[in-house]
Amino acid sequence: MTDSDTPADAQQLRAEIEQTRAELGETVQELAAKTDVKARAKHAADDTAARVRQKLSDVRKQAGQATGAVAERASTARQQLADSDLPAPMRRPLPLAAIGAAVAAVFVVVFVVVRRRKA
């Protein structure tokens, strides 16, 4: 070895040492990040919250569209029913069904009361 080779080897060794230190530092940082359970859990929770917010936004949009479609269909059905030749009580089936349910409930109550008095 000559004197001119020695500094080059020393410089090369220093450069390799610096590169190895840098790689080791990166590896240590990666390992530290993997062992930081609290930070990883927070990151996972943040990711999940973002996905949930996106799904909620999508569901709200779909619900708004569905509400509009249902309202339009109901309006169309209401108009067709109003334009039909059916008698007035038949054009309003909900009150008729409610009255029928109330009458049935009265009969059930009367039946239960009569059966209990006999027993």
MARKETOR-561874 format. One record per residue: residue in one letter; x, y, z of N, C-alpha, C, O in turn. Coordinates in Angstrom, 3 decimals. Layout:
NODE  bavo  n.px  n.py  n.pz  ca.px  ca.py  ca.pz  c.px  c.py  c.pz  o.px  o.py  o.pz
NODE  A  X  Y  Z  X  Y  Z  X  Y  Z  X  Y  Z;
...
This chain:
NODE  bavo  n.px  n.py  n.pz  ca.px  ca.py  ca.pz  c.px  c.py  c.pz  o.px  o.py  o.pz
NODE  M  0.820  -1.177  0.000  0.000  0.000  0.000  0.868  1.247  0.000  1.921  1.301  0.637;
NODE  T  0.415  2.205  -0.703  1.133  3.460  -0.751  0.376  4.509  0.038  -0.774  4.305  0.427;
NODE  D  1.035  5.630  0.269  0.398  6.702  1.034  -0.826  7.253  0.312  -1.774  7.696  0.960;
NODE  S  -0.822  7.232  -1.001  -1.959  7.765  -1.749  -3.174  6.842  -1.639  -4.306  7.314  -1.750;
NODE  D  -2.968  5.529  -1.423  -4.091  4.586  -1.281  -4.729  4.660  0.101  -5.934  4.447  0.236;
NODE  T  -3.967  4.948  1.090  -4.465  4.932  2.454  -5.567  5.974  2.677  -6.605  5.609  3.229;
NODE  P  -5.417  7.214  2.297  -6.498  8.167  2.515  -7.764  7.792  1.742  -8.876  8.008  2.223;
NODE  A  -7.596  7.244  0.575  -8.770  6.841  -0.195  -9.504  5.726  0.528  -10.734  5.727  0.589;
NODE  D  -8.761  4.776  1.074  -9.386  3.695  1.832  -10.042  4.239  3.097  -11.131  3.800  3.466;
NODE  A  -9.402  5.176  3.754  -9.970  5.766  4.971  -11.228  6.555  4.622  -12.227  6.496  5.339;
NODE  Q  -11.173  7.289  3.523  -12.358  8.036  3.104  -13.477  7.078  2.699  -14.650  7.307  2.994;
NODE  Q  -13.095  6.019  2.030  -14.098  5.028  1.626  -14.711  4.373  2.865  -15.924  4.175  2.934;
NODE  L  -13.870  4.041  3.837  -14.378  3.458  5.080  -15.294  4.428  5.805  -16.345  4.025  6.305;
NODE  R  -14.916  5.703  5.870  -15.773  6.704  6.523  -17.118  6.821  5.803  -18.167  6.912  6.439;
NODE  A  -17.072  6.819  4.478  -18.311  6.917  3.703  -19.206  5.704  3.958  -20.420  5.831  4.114;
NODE  E  -18.580  4.524  3.997  -19.356  3.305  4.286  -19.936  3.346  5.691  -21.076  2.936  5.913;
NODE  I  -19.150  3.842  6.635  -19.623  3.948  8.023  -20.806  4.920  8.089  -21.798  4.627  8.758;
NODE  E  -20.723  6.045  7.423  -21.808  7.022  7.419  -23.070  6.430  6.770  -24.183  6.630  7.256;
NODE  Q  -22.875  5.705  5.674  -24.012  5.074  5.002  -24.649  4.030  5.913  -25.874  3.953  6.013;
NODE  T  -23.825  3.232  6.572  -24.327  2.211  7.495  -25.065  2.865  8.653  -26.109  2.363  9.069;
NODE  R  -24.554  3.968  9.184  -25.228  4.686  10.269  -26.592  5.208  9.819  -27.580  5.122  10.548;
NODE  A  -26.620  5.749  8.604  -27.885  6.273  8.078  -28.909  5.149  7.922  -30.071  5.301  8.300;
NODE  E  -28.471  4.020  7.362  -29.372  2.880  7.198  -29.838  2.345  8.545  -31.006  1.999  8.717;
NODE  L  -28.919  2.282  9.491  -29.251  1.815  10.834  -30.251  2.765  11.501  -31.186  2.328  12.170;
NODE  G  -30.038  4.067  11.307  -30.971  5.057  11.861  -32.375  4.890  11.292  -33.358  4.961  12.029;
NODE  E  -32.471  4.668  9.982  -33.772  4.439  9.346  -34.426  3.172  9.880  -35.628  3.146  10.144;
NODE  T  -33.622  2.122  10.038  -34.144  0.853  10.555  -34.661  1.023  11.975  -35.717  0.494  12.322;
NODE  V  -33.927  1.755  12.792  -34.352  1.999  14.177  -35.666  2.789  14.187  -36.563  2.493  14.976;
NODE  Q  -35.775  3.777  13.323  -37.010  4.565  13.252  -38.187  3.691  12.823  -39.283  3.813  13.371;
NODE  E  -37.968  2.819  11.856  -39.036  1.922  11.406  -39.462  0.982  12.524  -40.655  0.759  12.727;
NODE  L  -38.497  0.430  13.247  -38.814  -0.460  14.366  -39.543  0.287  15.483  -40.484  -0.237  16.080;
NODE  A  -39.106  1.498  15.755  -39.763  2.302  16.790  -41.212  2.589  16.385  -42.110  2.561  17.227;
NODE  A  -41.438  2.863  15.103  -42.801  3.121  14.629  -43.667  1.870  14.768  -44.848  1.963  15.102;
NODE  K  -43.085  0.715  14.514  -43.849  -0.531  14.632  -44.185  -0.860  16.079  -45.218  -1.471  16.353;
NODE  T  -43.330  -0.464  16.997  -43.578  -0.793  18.397  -44.422  0.265  19.097  -44.842  0.051  20.234;
NODE  D  -44.681  1.388  18.457  -45.514  2.438  19.047  -46.981  2.069  18.836  -47.615  2.505  17.875;
NODE  V  -47.497  1.269  19.742  -48.856  0.731  19.619  -49.889  1.849  19.666  -50.867  1.822  18.919;
NODE  K  -49.680  2.821  20.531  -50.641  3.912  20.676  -50.788  4.685  19.362  -51.905  4.985  18.939;
NODE  A  -49.673  5.005  18.724  -49.715  5.744  17.457  -50.336  4.898  16.356  -51.111  5.397  15.540;
NODE  R  -49.990  3.608  16.339  -50.571  2.733  15.317  -52.074  2.590  15.507  -52.826  2.580  14.532;
NODE  A  -52.516  2.480  16.761  -53.953  2.366  17.040  -54.670  3.651  16.652  -55.764  3.604  16.090;
NODE  K  -54.067  4.794  16.946  -54.673  6.072  16.573  -54.769  6.185  15.056  -55.788  6.622  14.521;
NODE  H  -53.714  5.792  14.376  -53.728  5.842  12.912  -54.818  4.932  12.350  -55.534  5.319  11.426;
NODE  A  -54.945  3.727  12.901  -55.985  2.800  12.443  -57.372  3.363  12.744  -58.281  3.244  11.922;
NODE  A  -57.538  3.973  13.909  -58.830  4.564  14.260  -59.164  5.724  13.329  -60.313  5.876  12.915;
NODE  D  -58.177  6.533  13.001  -58.394  7.645  12.073  -58.794  7.133  10.692  -59.693  7.684  10.058;
NODE  D  -58.122  6.075  10.227  -58.470  5.482  8.932  -59.898  4.944  8.944  -60.660  5.154  8.000;
NODE  T  -60.249  4.249  10.024  -61.595  3.689  10.135  -62.632  4.797  10.191  -63.678  4.696  9.549;
NODE  A  -62.362  5.844  10.941  -63.299  6.970  11.031  -63.493  7.625  9.666  -64.608  8.008  9.312;
NODE  A  -62.424  7.750  8.913  -62.540  8.337  7.572  -63.393  7.457  6.663  -64.215  7.961  5.898;
NODE  R  -63.197  6.138  6.746  -64.017  5.226  5.932  -65.487  5.297  6.345  -66.375  5.280  5.492;
NODE  V  -65.743  5.376  7.652  -67.121  5.450  8.142  -67.774  6.751  7.679  -68.930  6.752  7.256;
NODE  R  -67.030  7.866  7.759  -67.587  9.143  7.293  -67.920  9.074  5.805  -68.947  9.599  5.374;
NODE  Q  -67.061  8.433  5.022  -67.320  8.312  3.587  -68.562  7.462  3.340  -69.402  7.819  2.515;
NODE  K  -68.685  6.330  4.056  -69.865  5.472  3.900  -71.125  6.229  4.302  -72.153  6.127  3.633;
NODE  L  -71.047  6.992  5.399  -72.196  7.761  5.865  -72.611  8.778  4.818  -73.800  8.973  4.567;
NODE  S  -71.645  9.413  4.220  -71.934  10.377  3.160  -72.617  9.687  1.980  -73.583  10.210  1.422;
NODE  D  -72.113  8.517  1.606  -72.722  7.764  0.506  -74.149  7.353  0.840  -75.043  7.454  0.000;
NODE  V  -74.361  6.889  2.069  -75.694  6.451  2.484  -76.657  7.633  2.503  -77.806  7.504  2.080;
NODE  R  -76.197  8.782  2.990  -77.059  9.979  2.998  -77.462  10.362  1.582  -78.612  10.715  1.319;
NODE  K  -76.490  10.285  0.674  -76.785  10.637  -0.712  -77.816  9.662  -1.296  -78.762  10.078  -1.965;
NODE  Q  -77.622  8.356  -1.036  -78.562  7.360  -1.540  -79.934  7.542  -0.901  -80.956  7.394  -1.572;
NODE  A  -79.963  7.861  0.395  -81.251  8.064  1.074  -81.972  9.271  0.488  -83.189  9.239  0.307;
NODE  G  -81.239  10.319  0.195  -81.847  11.498  -0.422  -82.433  11.176  -1.784  -83.523  11.633  -2.126;
NODE  Q  -81.706  10.390  -2.556  -82.207  10.001  -3.871  -83.443  9.114  -3.735  -84.421  9.276  -4.465;
NODE  A  -83.384  8.173  -2.788  -84.526  7.276  -2.587  -85.737  8.048  -2.091  -86.862  7.768  -2.507;
NODE  T  -85.522  9.017  -1.207  -86.622  9.818  -0.698  -87.282  10.583  -1.829  -88.508  10.656  -1.910;
NODE  G  -86.477  11.144  -2.687  -87.027  11.862  -3.843  -87.835  10.945  -4.746  -88.912  11.315  -5.214;
NODE  A  -87.314  9.746  -4.990  -88.029  8.796  -5.852  -89.346  8.361  -5.219  -90.368  8.267  -5.899;
NODE  V  -89.316  8.095  -3.910  -90.540  7.669  -3.218  -91.556  8.798  -3.210  -92.744  8.562  -3.428;
NODE  A  -91.108  10.015  -2.964  -92.023  11.161  -2.958  -92.658  11.348  -4.336  -93.845  11.654  -4.454;
NODE  E  -91.855  11.160  -5.353  -92.392  11.301  -6.711  -93.427  10.217  -7.012  -94.483  10.497  -7.579;
NODE  R  -93.115  8.991  -6.632  -94.068  7.896  -6.856  -95.344  8.097  -6.046  -96.441  7.839  -6.540;
NODE  A  -95.205  8.554  -4.813  -96.382  8.789  -3.968  -97.235  9.898  -4.558  -98.463  9.807  -4.563;
NODE  S  -96.599  10.930  -5.047  -97.341  12.028  -5.663  -98.090  11.550  -6.898  -99.249  11.903  -7.118;
NODE  T  -97.407  10.742  -7.698  -98.048  10.195  -8.897  -99.220  9.292  -8.518  -100.291  9.379  -9.118;
NODE  A  -99.020  8.429  -7.530  -100.096  7.529  -7.100  -101.259  8.321  -6.518  -102.418  7.998  -6.777;
NODE  R  -100.963  9.355  -5.733  -102.013  10.188  -5.140  -102.823  10.879  -6.239  -104.050  10.956  -6.168;
NODE  Q  -102.119  11.376  -7.249  -102.814  12.048  -8.349  -103.683  11.059  -9.128  -104.811  11.380  -9.501;
NODE  Q  -103.157  9.859  -9.372  -103.943  8.848  -10.083  -105.165  8.448  -9.277  -106.241  8.249  -9.842;
NODE  L  -105.015  8.328  -7.971  -106.130  7.963  -7.108  -107.167  9.071  -7.075  -108.367  8.796  -7.072;
NODE  A  -106.722  10.318  -7.049  -107.655  11.443  -7.037  -108.406  11.524  -8.355  -109.573  11.917  -8.379;
NODE  D  -107.756  11.160  -9.447  -108.392  11.219  -10.764  -109.280  10.010  -11.054  -110.000  10.003  -12.053;
NODE  S  -109.242  8.997  -10.205  -110.010  7.775  -10.464  -111.485  7.971  -10.103  -111.861  8.971  -9.492;
NODE  D  -112.303  7.003  -10.490  -113.740  7.070  -10.248  -114.146  6.330  -8.977  -115.326  6.030  -8.798;
NODE  L  -113.211  6.032  -8.102  -113.527  5.317  -6.871  -114.266  6.228  -5.898  -114.072  7.444  -5.917;
NODE  P  -115.118  5.647  -5.043  -115.780  6.469  -4.020  -114.739  7.028  -3.030  -113.641  6.486  -2.904;
NODE  A  -115.092  8.092  -2.350  -114.171  8.798  -1.450  -113.557  7.890  -0.388  -112.345  7.972  -0.187;
NODE  P  -114.320  7.013  0.321  -113.679  6.174  1.341  -112.635  5.224  0.758  -111.656  4.892  1.428;
NODE  M  -112.833  4.792  -0.465  -111.876  3.873  -1.086  -110.612  4.613  -1.526  -109.558  3.993  -1.668;
NODE  R  -110.698  5.915  -1.740  -109.536  6.692  -2.145  -108.617  6.974  -0.970  -107.465  7.360  -1.164;
NODE  R  -109.113  6.787  0.249  -108.300  7.003  1.447  -108.212  5.697  2.222  -108.914  5.542  3.221;
NODE  P  -107.369  4.744  1.796  -107.330  3.429  2.438  -106.728  3.439  3.844  -107.056  2.564  4.645;
NODE  L  -105.880  4.376  4.160  -105.258  4.382  5.484  -106.264  4.629  6.597  -106.252  3.871  7.568;
NODE  P  -107.127  5.622  6.531  -108.119  5.801  7.595  -109.061  4.600  7.697  -109.469  4.220  8.794;
NODE  L  -109.401  4.009  6.563  -110.271  2.843  6.568  -109.586  1.677  7.285  -110.225  0.965  8.060;
NODE  A  -108.313  1.485  7.036  -107.565  0.421  7.699  -107.428  0.708  9.192  -107.502  -0.215  10.003;
NODE  A  -107.233  1.961  9.563  -107.117  2.320  10.975  -108.431  2.069  11.704  -108.427  1.581  12.835;
NODE  I  -109.533  2.389  11.082  -110.844  2.132  11.695  -111.052  0.634  11.866  -111.542  0.186  12.902;
NODE  G  -110.682  -0.136  10.857  -110.811  -1.592  10.946  -109.964  -2.161  12.068  -110.409  -3.054  12.789;
NODE  A  -108.757  -1.661  12.223  -107.872  -2.127  13.293  -108.442  -1.764  14.660  -108.354  -2.558  15.597;
NODE  A  -109.023  -0.578  14.783  -109.611  -0.158  16.056  -110.795  -1.034  16.420  -110.947  -1.422  17.578;
NODE  V  -111.640  -1.352  15.435  -112.800  -2.223  15.689  -112.325  -3.608  16.110  -112.881  -4.204  17.032;
NODE  A  -111.302  -4.121  15.439  -110.774  -5.439  15.800  -110.207  -5.414  17.217  -110.399  -6.369  17.971;
NODE  A  -109.510  -4.336  17.594  -108.958  -4.221  18.944  -110.066  -4.207  19.988  -109.927  -4.819  21.047;
NODE  V  -111.171  -3.510  19.697  -112.306  -3.471  20.638  -112.864  -4.872  20.813  -113.130  -5.291  21.940;
NODE  F  -113.043  -5.595  19.736  -113.566  -6.958  19.836  -112.638  -7.847  20.657  -113.114  -8.645  21.464;
NODE  V  -111.329  -7.729  20.471  -110.373  -8.538  21.227  -110.460  -8.203  22.712  -110.454  -9.107  23.547;
NODE  V  -110.541  -6.925  23.053  -110.634  -6.518  24.459  -111.913  -7.047  25.085  -111.892  -7.576  26.196;
NODE  V  -113.022  -6.909  24.380  -114.303  -7.417  24.900  -114.223  -8.924  25.089  -114.688  -9.438  26.107;
NODE  F  -113.657  -9.629  24.155  -113.541  -11.080  24.242  -112.699  -11.489  25.451  -113.069  -12.407  26.182;
NODE  V  -111.574  -10.812  25.661  -110.692  -11.132  26.790  -111.401  -10.847  28.113  -111.311  -11.649  29.042;
NODE  V  -112.102  -9.723  28.213  -112.796  -9.372  29.453  -113.887  -10.395  29.757  -114.015  -10.828  30.902;
NODE  V  -114.674  -10.789  28.757  -115.748  -11.767  28.961  -115.161  -13.105  29.382  -115.705  -13.750  30.279;
NODE  R  -114.076  -13.540  28.767  -113.458  -14.827  29.124  -112.924  -14.805  30.557  -113.026  -15.805  31.268;
NODE  R  -112.355  -13.670  30.991  -111.818  -13.588  32.352  -112.940  -13.604  33.391  -112.774  -14.167  34.473;
NODE  R  -114.052  -13.005  33.075  -115.153  -12.995  34.029  -115.763  -14.381  34.190  -116.225  -14.741  35.273;
NODE  K  -115.763  -15.163  33.101  -116.300  -16.523  33.160  -115.378  -17.422  33.968  -115.840  -18.360  34.619;
NODE  A  -114.088  -17.147  33.932  -113.137  -18.026  34.603  -113.058  -17.837  36.085  -112.287  -18.525  36.755;
